[in-house]
Structure formats: structure tokens, C-alpha cells
Amino acid sequence: MGIDCDFEACGENAEEALKTAIDHARAIHRLKDISDKDRMRARAAVQDAFCVPKGGYNLGGGGL
């Protein structure tokens, strides 16, 4: 999309991760229209990976 950003979207599946990335682009980078070409590029970049939960892990044990 031509933006230097290190945001990594996570989701239960590829479509959820893509939606999260698009929501990020709209909210943080103020992109209103995301072209089909950019959606296809973003979708092609989605891969199975391990994601750290938002807020990180509680390594000390116990409840959150």
C-alpha cells in the first residue's frame, strides 16, 4: 500500500486478519478507499504464524 508500517494483523483465520489490517489502515493511516489491487496484495501476504495476544503474555503466572 506504499506505507512504511510494521503493524501485524492477527486473526482466527486469513479473512479476519485481513479485516483487522484494513481496519488498521483506515483508522491509523486514514485510508478511506482500499483498492482491489491493494486488498489482493494484502491477502497474498497473509500467512500462518504465531501471534502474541494483544497486551502480551502474563509471564509471572496468575490471573490477568
Order of alpha helices (4+ residues) and beta strands (2+ residues): alpha-alpha
